[in-house]
Amino acid sequence: MSAVDAVRLAVGSVTDPELRRPLADLGMIRDVRIDGTTAHVDMVLTIVGCPAATRIEADVRAAALSVAGVAEADIHVGVMTPAERAELTEKLRAGRHARVMPFGPDSLTRVIAVTSGKGGVGKSTITANLAIALAKQGLRVGLIDADVHGFSIPALMGIPANTTPTRLDDMILPPIAHDVRVISIGMFLQAGNNNGAVAWRGPMLHRTVLQFLTDVYFGDLDVLLLDMPPGTGDMAISVGQILPHAEVLVVTTPQAAASDVAVRSGLVARQTGQNIIGVVENMAALTLPDGSVLELFGSGGGDEVARALSDDTHEVAVLTRVPLSVALRTGGDTGEAVVLAAPDDPAAVAITNLATLVKSRGRGLEGRSLSMTVS
């Protein structure tokens, strides 16, 4: 292999941190030349002001310098032309037309909506930690914050308030946190104002979740999680209409006041054709240092929800009980997920076990058309 080919291979193997694909595959390496011991690399970014520009240039420089015989690296950075960018977005869509939702019934991606009957049960905290735990177990995970009025996923995932998604023409690239691709309406508010209020009604909510599903480039995912708003309102109905094949995870606390309402959210999901895969009981009993057990929110709520949602054809189980946890609460405030910051905490162990159950369950092939030919 010549020196030029060696450098081209090295710099072309650098991964774009947003698209998670090699620069060579994305057509971002233009030219490579060798002058003595200096490698000259001409490359292009996808857009002007690309937020990953500094990192990409540094990674390309390091890759060029890693080649034997190269002592210096001269990196010239340009920007794709509109035609090149259009070609790239078409390639990323893999033949799918713009504005077409890629998570239909024939998709290999499992779509799981995490729902609850009422707010304050820790649904978003469970969703964020579950997404990270699934990614830790090697799955490709996407996360949509569908709780437009009460969005909290960016903060729970540790994404800075001024983070905005990159746009490639009509394609949106979601920020990546802990190997999870994340999108939330909070990222589109005015810069730095992640506390802005969203006063939208049904049609706008429907349009928002549809745009997240069609215009956001998640790439090939194993699992797409949706953090649903509490209750059975417009967003729950819209998601049921757009994703009737989705699976549903119901979050409740042991308290009867929460479990009674959680049953309703599960029933509405079932009415749209969605499949309830289980119940998560959050804020369950906490074992104190002296060995005594604190049931701050009572007991039995998760079991009651599971019983109420079970029928003759489908038994719903409590998949895990997440105990009250200071580490879980602290992680929610600081953006440091408990499954990463304190993996031995009982709450982290419970959520990790939940991820293992979700991963092992897999998605059935019933109702899906499989691409195959008979010769």
FENUR-V747471 format. One record per residue. N is the residue number from 1. D_LAST is the distance of its C-alpha to the last C-alpha in Angstrom with 1 decimal. Layout:
BEGIN
n=(N & N)
d_last=(D_LAST & D_LAST)
END
This chain:
BEGIN
n=(1 & 2 & 3 & 4 & 5 & 6 & 7 & 8 & 9 & 10 & 11 & 12 & 13 & 14 & 15 & 16 & 17 & 18 & 19 & 20 & 21 & 22 & 23 & 24 & 25 & 26 & 27 & 28 & 29 & 30 & 31 & 32 & 33 & 34 & 35 & 36 & 37 & 38 & 39 & 40 & 41 & 42 & 43 & 44 & 45 & 46 & 47 & 48 & 49 & 50 & 51 & 52 & 53 & 54 & 55 & 56 & 57 & 58 & 59 & 60 & 61 & 62 & 63 & 64 & 65 & 66 & 67 & 68 & 69 & 70 & 71 & 72 & 73 & 74 & 75 & 76 & 77 & 78 & 79 & 80 & 81 & 82 & 83 & 84 & 85 & 86 & 87 & 88 & 89 & 90 & 91 & 92 & 93 & 94 & 95 & 96 & 97 & 98 & 99 & 100 & 101 & 102 & 103 & 104 & 105 & 106 & 107 & 108 & 109 & 110 & 111 & 112 & 113 & 114 & 115 & 116 & 117 & 118 & 119 & 120 & 121 & 122 & 123 & 124 & 125 & 126 & 127 & 128 & 129 & 130 & 131 & 132 & 133 & 134 & 135 & 136 & 137 & 138 & 139 & 140 & 141 & 142 & 143 & 144 & 145 & 146 & 147 & 148 & 149 & 150 & 151 & 152 & 153 & 154 & 155 & 156 & 157 & 158 & 159 & 160 & 161 & 162 & 163 & 164 & 165 & 166 & 167 & 168 & 169 & 170 & 171 & 172 & 173 & 174 & 175 & 176 & 177 & 178 & 179 & 180 & 181 & 182 & 183 & 184 & 185 & 186 & 187 & 188 & 189 & 190 & 191 & 192 & 193 & 194 & 195 & 196 & 197 & 198 & 199 & 200 & 201 & 202 & 203 & 204 & 205 & 206 & 207 & 208 & 209 & 210 & 211 & 212 & 213 & 214 & 215 & 216 & 217 & 218 & 219 & 220 & 221 & 222 & 223 & 224 & 225 & 226 & 227 & 228 & 229 & 230 & 231 & 232 & 233 & 234 & 235 & 236 & 237 & 238 & 239 & 240 & 241 & 242 & 243 & 244 & 245 & 246 & 247 & 248 & 249 & 250 & 251 & 252 & 253 & 254 & 255 & 256 & 257 & 258 & 259 & 260 & 261 & 262 & 263 & 264 & 265 & 266 & 267 & 268 & 269 & 270 & 271 & 272 & 273 & 274 & 275 & 276 & 277 & 278 & 279 & 280 & 281 & 282 & 283 & 284 & 285 & 286 & 287 & 288 & 289 & 290 & 291 & 292 & 293 & 294 & 295 & 296 & 297 & 298 & 299 & 300 & 301 & 302 & 303 & 304 & 305 & 306 & 307 & 308 & 309 & 310 & 311 & 312 & 313 & 314 & 315 & 316 & 317 & 318 & 319 & 320 & 321 & 322 & 323 & 324 & 325 & 326 & 327 & 328 & 329 & 330 & 331 & 332 & 333 & 334 & 335 & 336 & 337 & 338 & 339 & 340 & 341 & 342 & 343 & 344 & 345 & 346 & 347 & 348 & 349 & 350 & 351 & 352 & 353 & 354 & 355 & 356 & 357 & 358 & 359 & 360 & 361 & 362 & 363 & 364 & 365 & 366 & 367 & 368 & 369 & 370 & 371 & 372 & 373 & 374 & 375)
d_last=(40.7 & 43.5 & 45.6 & 44.3 & 40.7 & 41.8 & 43.5 & 40.6 & 38.3 & 40.8 & 41.7 & 38.1 & 37.2 & 39.9 & 38.5 & 39.6 & 41.3 & 40.4 & 36.8 & 36.1 & 34.1 & 35.2 & 37.4 & 35.3 & 32.3 & 34.6 & 36.1 & 39.5 & 40.5 & 41.9 & 43.7 & 44.9 & 47.9 & 50.1 & 53.9 & 55.5 & 54.8 & 53.9 & 50.4 & 50.1 & 47.2 & 46.6 & 44.6 & 44.2 & 44.2 & 42.3 & 45.5 & 49.3 & 50.8 & 47.6 & 48.8 & 47.0 & 48.4 & 50.9 & 48.5 & 45.8 & 48.5 & 49.9 & 46.5 & 45.7 & 49.2 & 48.8 & 45.4 & 47.0 & 50.0 & 47.9 & 46.9 & 49.2 & 51.9 & 51.8 & 55.1 & 55.0 & 52.4 & 53.0 & 50.6 & 50.7 & 49.2 & 48.3 & 46.4 & 43.2 & 43.6 & 42.5 & 39.7 & 38.5 & 38.9 & 36.8 & 34.0 & 34.2 & 34.1 & 31.1 & 29.3 & 30.5 & 29.1 & 25.6 & 25.1 & 26.8 & 29.7 & 33.2 & 34.7 & 31.3 & 31.4 & 28.7 & 29.3 & 27.8 & 26.2 & 22.8 & 24.5 & 24.1 & 27.9 & 30.2 & 33.0 & 36.2 & 39.4 & 42.6 & 45.2 & 48.7 & 51.2 & 54.0 & 54.8 & 56.3 & 54.1 & 52.5 & 49.1 & 48.7 & 50.0 & 47.4 & 44.6 & 45.6 & 46.0 & 42.7 & 40.9 & 42.6 & 42.0 & 38.2 & 38.2 & 40.2 & 37.5 & 35.0 & 33.4 & 33.1 & 35.5 & 36.7 & 39.9 & 41.1 & 44.7 & 44.6 & 48.2 & 49.5 & 53.1 & 53.4 & 51.1 & 51.8 & 48.5 & 49.5 & 52.7 & 51.1 & 48.5 & 51.4 & 50.4 & 53.6 & 54.9 & 54.8 & 51.1 & 49.2 & 45.5 & 44.6 & 43.3 & 40.9 & 41.5 & 40.2 & 38.4 & 40.3 & 40.0 & 41.2 & 43.7 & 42.5 & 44.7 & 43.9 & 40.3 & 40.0 & 39.4 & 42.1 & 43.0 & 46.1 & 48.4 & 51.1 & 49.7 & 50.3 & 54.0 & 56.7 & 56.7 & 58.2 & 58.7 & 56.2 & 58.6 & 58.4 & 58.1 & 55.3 & 56.6 & 53.6 & 52.7 & 49.5 & 48.0 & 48.5 & 47.1 & 44.0 & 43.6 & 44.2 & 41.5 & 39.0 & 40.0 & 39.6 & 36.0 & 35.0 & 37.2 & 37.5 & 35.1 & 34.2 & 31.2 & 28.5 & 30.3 & 29.7 & 32.6 & 34.7 & 38.1 & 40.3 & 44.0 & 45.0 & 48.6 & 50.5 & 50.7 & 48.9 & 49.7 & 47.9 & 45.6 & 44.3 & 43.6 & 41.9 & 39.6 & 38.8 & 37.9 & 35.9 & 34.2 & 34.1 & 31.4 & 33.7 & 35.1 & 38.9 & 41.3 & 44.9 & 47.8 & 51.3 & 54.5 & 56.2 & 58.7 & 58.6 & 59.3 & 56.0 & 53.9 & 54.9 & 53.7 & 50.5 & 49.4 & 49.5 & 47.2 & 44.6 & 45.1 & 44.6 & 41.3 & 40.1 & 41.1 & 38.7 & 35.8 & 36.0 & 35.7 & 38.7 & 37.8 & 41.3 & 44.9 & 46.7 & 50.5 & 52.2 & 55.9 & 55.9 & 58.7 & 60.1 & 61.6 & 64.9 & 66.4 & 68.7 & 65.9 & 66.6 & 63.9 & 64.2 & 62.4 & 63.5 & 61.2 & 61.5 & 58.7 & 56.1 & 54.6 & 51.1 & 51.1 & 52.4 & 49.7 & 47.0 & 48.5 & 48.9 & 45.3 & 43.9 & 43.2 & 41.9 & 38.2 & 38.5 & 41.0 & 42.0 & 43.5 & 45.8 & 43.6 & 46.6 & 50.3 & 51.5 & 55.2 & 57.8 & 57.8 & 60.1 & 57.6 & 55.0 & 57.6 & 58.8 & 55.3 & 54.8 & 58.0 & 57.3 & 53.6 & 53.0 & 50.4 & 51.7 & 48.4 & 49.2 & 53.0 & 53.8 & 50.7 & 52.9 & 54.5 & 53.7 & 52.2 & 49.9 & 48.8 & 48.1 & 46.0 & 44.1 & 43.4 & 42.2 & 39.7 & 38.5 & 37.9 & 36.2 & 33.9 & 33.1 & 32.4 & 29.3 & 27.7 & 25.8 & 22.4 & 23.8 & 23.7 & 21.3 & 18.1 & 15.6 & 13.4 & 9.8 & 6.4 & 3.8 & 0.0)
END
